Amino acid sequence: MKDLKEFIAQLVKIEFIDHCNTFGFYPFQMFVEHQDEKNTICALDLGGDIRAVYKAFADFYKEPAKRIYLAVDFPANMDIANDFVCIIGYENSEFTLYAIPYNAETGETYSEIRDAKILDKIHDDLGLFIYVTS
């Protein structure tokens, strides 16, 4: 996986989820490039347990990994009016977060959102989780 853009193109698909009778993104996806340049790709089927997702991210972060890309589905919240996939990238000691909002009834995706209070909260929560589990 050469970059975050390729990760999204290959692994982030809004699809109809039969057991929920709605469109969404599941299971969550994570790509990790380790210091030895080996890669791990994970489908995180954790039942929507965000703490378990953050723990998986934190475990790889602490290795430390060279790159981590994570895609997690969130319901509409705070200042994002639609359900969205939160894209979290960690590379070169920097985090990138943005949202890909979508219509849960049709699966239609909308323009990326890079500045939102909920994204700041997700970033802060993940950072705090990494800190307290160190």
C-alpha positions in Angstrom: 0.0 0.0 0.0 1.9 3.1 -1.2 -0.2 5.8 0.5 -3.4 6.7 2.3 -5.1 7.4 -1.0 -4.5 3.8 -2.1 -5.7 2.5 1.3 -9.0 4.3 0.8 -9.4 3.3 -2.8 -8.8 -0.4 -2.0 -10.4 -0.9 1.4 -12.9 1.8 2.2 -16.3 0.8 0.6 -19.7 2.0 1.7 -21.9 -1.1 1.2 -25.3 -2.4 2.2 -25.1 -4.2 5.5 -27.9 -6.8 5.6 -28.1 -7.3 9.3 -28.4 -3.5 9.9 -30.7 -3.0 6.8 -28.7 0.1 6.0 -25.6 1.3 4.1 -22.4 1.6 6.1 -18.7 0.6 6.5 -17.9 -2.6 8.3 -15.6 -4.3 9.3 -13.2 -1.5 10.1 -9.9 -1.6 8.2 -6.3 -1.0 9.3 -3.0 -1.1 7.4 0.3 -1.0 9.2 3.8 -0.7 7.8 6.3 -1.9 10.4 9.9 -0.6 10.8 11.2 -3.7 8.9 8.9 -2.7 6.0 6.7 -5.7 6.4 3.0 -4.9 6.3 -0.1 -6.0 8.2 -3.6 -5.5 7.0 -6.4 -6.1 9.5 -10.2 -6.3 9.2 -11.4 -5.2 12.7 -14.6 -7.1 13.3 -15.0 -5.8 16.8 -18.7 -5.2 17.0 -18.3 -1.4 16.9 -16.2 -1.4 20.1 -14.2 1.8 19.5 -12.0 1.2 22.6 -10.9 -2.1 21.0 -10.1 -0.3 17.7 -8.1 2.3 19.6 -6.2 -0.4 21.4 -5.3 -2.1 18.2 -4.1 1.2 16.8 -2.2 2.0 20.0 -0.5 -1.4 20.0 1.0 -0.8 16.5 1.7 2.8 17.3 3.9 1.8 20.3 6.0 -0.7 18.2 6.6 1.9 16.7 5.2 1.4 13.3 6.3 3.5 10.3 2.8 4.1 9.0 -0.7 3.3 10.2 -3.9 3.8 8.3 -7.3 3.2 9.9 -10.8 3.6 8.7 -13.7 3.5 11.2 -17.4 4.1 10.7 -19.1 6.6 13.0 -22.8 7.7 13.3 -23.7 11.3 12.5 -22.4 13.3 15.5 -21.8 16.8 16.6 -21.1 19.0 13.6 -21.2 16.2 10.9 -24.8 15.7 9.9 -24.4 12.3 8.2 -22.8 9.0 9.1 -19.2 9.0 8.1 -16.0 7.0 7.8 -13.2 8.5 9.8 -9.9 8.1 8.1 -6.9 8.2 10.4 -3.4 8.3 9.0 -0.2 8.2 11.0 3.0 8.7 9.0 6.2 10.7 9.6 5.2 11.3 13.2 2.1 13.2 12.1 -1.6 12.4 12.3 -4.1 13.1 9.5 -7.8 12.8 10.2 -10.8 13.4 7.9 -14.3 12.2 7.4 -16.0 10.7 4.3 -19.7 11.4 5.0 -22.3 9.2 3.4 -26.1 8.7 3.2 -27.0 5.6 5.2 -30.2 5.1 3.1 -28.6 5.3 -0.3 -24.8 4.7 0.2 -24.0 8.0 -1.7 -20.8 9.6 -0.5 -20.2 13.3 0.0 -17.2 15.5 -0.1 -14.4 15.0 2.5 -14.6 17.0 5.7 -11.2 17.9 7.1 -12.3 20.5 9.7 -14.9 19.4 12.3 -15.2 19.4 16.1 -16.0 15.7 16.1 -12.7 15.0 14.2 -10.9 17.0 16.8 -12.6 15.0 19.5 -11.7 11.7 17.8 -8.1 12.8 17.5 -8.0 13.8 21.2 -9.6 10.6 22.4 -7.2 8.4 20.4 -4.2 10.5 21.6 -5.4 10.2 25.2 -6.0 6.4 24.8 -2.4 6.0 23.4 -1.0 8.1 26.3 -2.8 6.3 29.1 -2.1 2.8 27.8 1.7 3.5 27.4 
